[in-house]
Structure formats: C-alpha cells, structure tokens
Amino acid sequence: MARRIGILGFGSYVPKRVMTNADWSELVDTDDEWILSRTGIRERHFAADDESTLDLAAHAANRAIADAGLTPADIDEIIVASDTPEVYTPDTAAHLQHRIGAGEVTAYDLGGSGCAGFVLALDIARTRVHMASKRVLVVGVELISRLMDWTDRTTCVLFGDAAGAVVVGEGEAVRAEILSASAGTDGSAADILTLETGGTRRPFTLAEARKGGQHDIVMNGREVYRHAVRRMSEAAEKVLELAGRLKADVSLVIPHQANLRILETVREKLGLRPEQVYVNVDRYGNTGSATVPLALAEACEEGRIAQGDLVVLTAFGAGFHWSAAALQF
Ligand code: ACO
C-alpha cells in the first residue's frame, strides 16, 4: 500500500503589536489610500522589542506539536525556513531545538529562499519522512521589521512579522496528505529582490552598525509583481498535474501573501472564484516565509478547510524561487 505522508498538526504565532497604515503615515510620506489600493494591506503585526525570531518560531512550533497530539520529544528533525534568522550563525533551527526541548535531533535552516522557503522546506520534509520515516517539524518565520529600512516607504509598508509551523509525518494521524510538490529557481533574477548587507559582498561592519544598523531591502517591485504572478500560477498548475487533479477539484488555494493585487491576478489566471483563494494579507502584510503556514493554520482554525478538500499551496520569493504543494485533507 502507498504510504500516506503529510501534515499531522498546524500552528502559528503573530506578535501582539499592531501597526496600521495610519501609524506608518506618521513615520514616512505615505497614506492609507496608497498602501491599501496598491497592496491591500490595512495593518501588520510587529514583534515587541524583547521578542526575537526564536520566540516567534518557538510559539508556532509548540502549537503545531500540540495540535498533532505530540510532545517535542517526538520530533526527529527540524527545518526552519527564514531570511531573518536569530543570529548569523549558528542557525535558528539549532536554537529552536534547544528552546523547545526536542532532543539532539538534526536541525537546520533553509535560509535565502525568501518567501518560497516554507513550501520548499515542506517538500524536503516529505522526502525525509519518505526516506527515514521521521516526524519533521517545519517552521516558516520572519522578523522583518528589525532588518528593514524604516525610512524607505517603498518597502517598509509591505512587511510584517509572524511564524507558522507544521509537523510532517506518516500513517493514520495524517490530516493533510502531501500529494505532490514542486519547486524551481531562476538565479538570473538574484539582484531584483535582495538584502545584501551581512554577506561577503557587503559585510556588516562596525561602522555600518554605528550608523543605526539598518539594512536595505532592494526591490524592483514591478518585476517582482510580474514574475510572482506567473510563477505562482504555473507552480500551482504543475502540482495539480503531478497529483493527477484538475483545477475544478481545488477547494482552496493558499498563496504566498505578498499583496492583494498579485493574489487577484493569480486567481484570475487559475480561473478560480474569490472564495477559493485564501487572503489575510490585509491583516498581516507580507510575512515572508511565514505567510503560507500562518494562512494554512488560520484557514484550518476558521473552518475554511473540510475533510476531503484539495488545497494548493503556492509561493514565490527572492532568488527568484518558487514552490508549490497539493494537499488532500
Ligand atoms: N506611499 C506613497 N507613495 C509611494 C509609496 C508609499 N508607501 N511607495 C512608493 N510610492 C510612490 C513611488 O515613489 C512612486 O512615485 P513617483 O511616481 O513619484 O516616482 C509611485 O508611488 C509609484 O511607485 P511604483 O513603485 O511604480 O508603484 P507600483 O504601482 O508599482 O506599486 C508595489 C509598488 C506595491 C511595490 C508593487 O510594485 C508591487 O506590489 N510589487 C510586488 C512587490 C512585492 O509584493 N514585494 C514584496 C516582497 S517580494 C515577495 O513577497 C514576492
């Protein structure tokens, strides 16, 4: 009999502090009308000063483990997808393993895959379960507010902080079987959306730190928009094809929440009705690799997903990287 590999439990965490468009308009030259009409974002949550990437990740991880009816001791491997790690090295996964008390299990980060990181990590987890029959904790987490330039209106209004997590395993306890997954990369676009500071091309020196410690996210918004729409819809179609399913079979698509206009164009390209695409970008903004697991956990909590539903995850980010998965609940 074919093995059923998939998600055993879901969890998410959003920090309490809310930053509205009106709040941003007091800090930079912007207004609610511009942000809402261009992005669909009304507000986003930012971590408190005493919260770190690890805190966000640990909350989401503990919730996913509890939701799976497990304890941290049941986890055999940890993958953290993040472009905003706890420290430069070692990775957030090592810190997370210790924080949640998971035992000396393999733990590693998938960094630099931008907003596509979580779904790619989910695919890796599926393979690891297949190869080694493990229970893998997969976390998508970003604390972007601490690394972005708070004076650059063209990027700062887009992002928020959050974490989402799932536990991947196999057997009877699987609540969402991973039917198929796919990912791709176009490295020729590496400079279109990038955060260079901290790498060897542009080391984060003491002099730079004294200037205020801010990094710059460099982004060609229009190019990102164009590629995001194309890659996210193509990736969704690809995983349906791999799963032997049709667009007509899809109950819900959970896309990376970059902005509402991208989501609407993806929906039109896929020929879906508005209620078939999950949207929460209005409340959280773009939380990078956390958007998909956060939306997935929220959709489950809200009862948007029923037993028997076919759900497609599709994501796109810096790299450019894209990734998608088809889930059978
Ligand atoms: N408030 C007011 N005005 C602004 C703001 C702001 N926050 N930001 C930019 N503007 C101004 C610009 O300076 C420009 O003014 P100018 O014409 O006088 O030069 C004007 O608005 C238009 O700027 P554009 O960049 O052309 O605006 P556009 O309509 O392309 O929208 C946006 C920009 C929202 C970034 C859009 O390109 C987009 O959604 N791109 C996708 C990028 C994205 O989602 N990135 C997220 C990270 S990547 C990812 O998740 C996949």
Residues whose N, C-alpha, C, O or C-beta is under 5 A from the ligand:
A	BS01	ACO	D29 T30 D31 W34 R38 C115 R153 T154 V157 G221 R222 V224 Y225 A228 A258 N259 N286 F316 G317
